[in-house]
Amino acid sequence: MWTLDALRWQVCQGEGRDADPSAGIIAAQSVKAADAVGRETRGYDAGKMVAGRKRFIVTDTPGLLITVTGCAASVQDRDGTKGTLLGMYLTLPRCRFVFADAGFAGCLVGWACGTLRTTLSIVRNPSRPEGATVLPRRRAVAGIADRTPRLARHYEREPVTSEAMIRWTPLAL
């Protein structure tokens, strides 16, 4: 049976890299939820104007999934990230550097450093944006959800089932 760790090991060995990454990338994605999704696990993300769920995804720098956490879309990025970073810490204790966007700035940076001894590096937008730009290293996380249309909307009643669907995505390629 394939696991994410076994898949990561095989890919990294094939590329001549260490199988245990030392850096990761985190992003939050708000996704619409189907009517079958219970109200207690849905929320409204006012920033992105999405009613549904939010998922926090951590990948290594090439884009292989490390961990994912799902919650109501109304949860702030800084609050929902703590469980995700803790999951990363328990999955890959050597991974001590995480790239994040400005939505994760603030007291979360100090919490990650003090509690998990992990550096949370905030990647800022360019000073003069010219059209839509993808921040450095962020494309790896977005690629997880882009691999299958099934992840464009949440259909499962429980967030853990949605998390499992994301975990299976790299295995289906």
C-alpha positions as CSV (number, residue, x, y, z in Angstrom):
1,M,0.0,0.0,0.0
2,W,1.3,3.4,-1.0
3,T,1.5,6.2,1.6
4,L,2.5,9.8,1.2
5,D,5.8,9.2,3.0
6,A,6.6,6.3,0.6
7,L,5.6,8.3,-2.4
8,R,7.8,11.3,-1.3
9,W,10.7,8.9,-0.6
10,Q,10.5,7.4,-4.1
11,V,10.2,10.7,-5.9
12,C,13.0,12.4,-3.9
13,Q,15.3,9.4,-4.3
14,G,14.7,9.5,-8.0
15,E,15.6,13.2,-8.1
16,G,18.7,12.6,-5.9
17,R,17.2,14.7,-3.0
18,D,16.8,13.9,0.7
19,A,13.5,12.2,1.4
20,D,12.8,14.3,4.5
21,P,12.3,17.9,3.4
22,S,13.7,20.7,5.5
23,A,11.3,23.4,4.1
24,G,7.6,23.6,3.3
25,I,5.0,25.9,1.9
26,I,1.7,26.6,3.5
27,A,-1.4,28.1,1.9
28,A,-5.1,28.4,2.8
29,Q,-7.8,27.8,0.3
30,S,-11.5,28.6,0.7
31,V,-13.7,26.3,-1.2
32,K,-17.4,26.3,-1.8
33,A,-19.3,23.5,0.0
34,A,-22.2,21.5,-1.4
35,D,-25.6,21.6,0.2
36,A,-25.0,18.1,1.8
37,V,-22.2,19.6,3.9
38,G,-23.4,20.2,7.5
39,R,-23.8,23.8,8.7
40,E,-21.6,23.1,11.7
41,T,-18.6,22.5,9.5
42,R,-19.3,25.4,7.0
43,G,-18.6,29.1,7.4
44,Y,-18.2,32.3,5.3
45,D,-14.8,33.6,4.3
46,A,-15.6,37.4,4.0
47,G,-12.2,38.1,2.4
48,K,-12.8,35.7,-0.5
49,M,-16.6,35.9,-0.4
50,V,-16.9,32.1,-0.2
51,A,-19.4,30.1,1.8
52,G,-17.9,26.7,2.6
53,R,-14.8,25.3,4.1
54,K,-11.2,26.3,4.3
55,R,-8.3,23.9,3.9
56,F,-4.7,24.5,5.0
57,I,-2.2,22.6,2.9
58,V,1.5,22.2,3.5
59,T,3.7,20.8,0.7
60,D,7.4,20.4,0.4
61,T,9.1,22.8,-2.1
62,P,8.6,20.6,-5.2
63,G,4.9,20.3,-4.3
64,L,4.4,16.9,-2.6
65,L,1.8,17.0,0.1
66,I,3.0,17.0,3.8
67,T,-0.2,17.6,5.6
68,V,-3.7,19.1,5.2
69,T,-6.3,20.3,7.7
70,G,-9.9,21.3,6.9
71,C,-12.2,23.6,8.9
72,A,-15.0,26.1,8.4
73,A,-14.2,28.9,6.0
74,S,-14.9,31.5,8.7
75,V,-11.7,30.4,10.6
76,Q,-8.9,33.0,10.3
77,D,-5.7,31.9,8.6
78,R,-3.6,32.6,11.7
79,D,-6.0,30.5,13.9
80,G,-6.4,27.5,11.5
81,T,-2.7,27.3,10.7
82,K,-1.7,26.2,14.2
83,G,-3.1,22.7,13.9
84,T,-1.7,22.3,10.4
85,L,1.8,23.3,11.5
86,L,1.6,21.0,14.5
87,G,0.6,18.2,12.0
88,M,3.7,19.0,9.9
89,Y,5.9,19.0,13.0
90,L,4.6,15.5,14.0
91,T,4.9,14.2,10.4
92,L,8.3,15.5,9.5
93,P,10.2,16.7,12.6
94,R,13.1,17.8,10.4
95,C,11.0,20.3,8.4
96,R,11.7,23.6,10.3
97,F,11.3,26.3,7.6
98,V,7.9,27.2,6.1
99,F,7.1,29.8,3.4
100,A,3.7,31.6,3.9
101,D,1.9,34.6,2.5
102,A,1.1,37.8,4.3
103,G,-2.2,36.3,5.7
104,F,-0.1,34.3,8.1
105,A,1.9,37.2,9.5
106,G,1.6,38.5,13.0
107,C,1.6,36.6,16.3
108,L,1.6,33.2,14.4
109,V,5.2,33.8,13.4
110,G,6.2,34.1,17.1
111,W,4.1,31.1,18.1
112,A,5.6,28.9,15.4
113,C,9.1,29.9,16.5
114,G,8.5,29.6,20.2
115,T,6.3,26.5,20.3
116,L,7.4,24.4,17.3
117,R,10.9,25.9,16.8
118,T,9.9,26.5,13.2
119,T,10.7,29.6,11.1
120,L,7.6,30.9,9.3
121,S,9.0,33.1,6.5
122,I,6.4,35.6,5.2
123,V,6.7,36.1,1.4
124,R,5.4,39.6,0.6
125,N,3.8,40.8,-2.7
126,P,6.0,42.6,-5.0
127,S,6.0,46.4,-4.5
128,R,4.9,47.1,-8.0
129,P,2.5,44.3,-9.1
130,E,1.8,44.2,-12.8
131,G,-1.3,42.1,-13.3
132,A,-1.9,38.8,-11.5
133,T,1.3,37.4,-10.1
134,V,1.9,34.1,-8.3
135,L,4.2,34.6,-5.3
136,P,7.4,32.6,-5.3
137,R,6.9,29.0,-4.2
138,R,3.1,29.3,-3.8
139,R,2.4,27.5,-7.1
140,A,3.4,24.2,-5.5
141,V,0.5,24.3,-3.0
142,A,-2.0,25.5,-5.6
143,G,-1.0,22.6,-7.8
144,I,-2.4,20.1,-5.2
145,A,-6.0,21.3,-5.7
146,D,-5.5,21.8,-9.5
147,R,-4.7,18.2,-10.1
148,T,-8.3,17.1,-10.0
149,P,-11.7,18.8,-10.5
150,R,-13.0,16.8,-7.6
151,L,-11.3,19.2,-5.2
152,A,-13.0,22.3,-6.6
153,R,-15.9,21.9,-4.2
154,H,-16.4,20.1,-0.9
155,Y,-19.0,17.4,-1.1
156,E,-18.2,15.4,2.1
157,R,-20.2,15.9,5.3
158,E,-17.1,15.6,7.5
159,P,-13.9,17.6,7.1
160,V,-11.7,14.6,7.7
161,T,-13.2,12.9,4.6
162,S,-12.3,16.1,2.6
163,E,-8.8,15.9,4.0
164,A,-8.5,12.3,2.8
165,M,-9.6,13.2,-0.7
166,I,-6.7,15.7,-0.9
167,R,-4.3,13.1,0.5
168,W,-5.4,10.6,-2.3
169,T,-4.9,13.2,-5.1
170,P,-1.1,12.7,-5.5
171,L,-1.6,9.0,-5.5
172,A,-4.0,9.1,-8.4
173,L,-1.6,10.7,-10.8
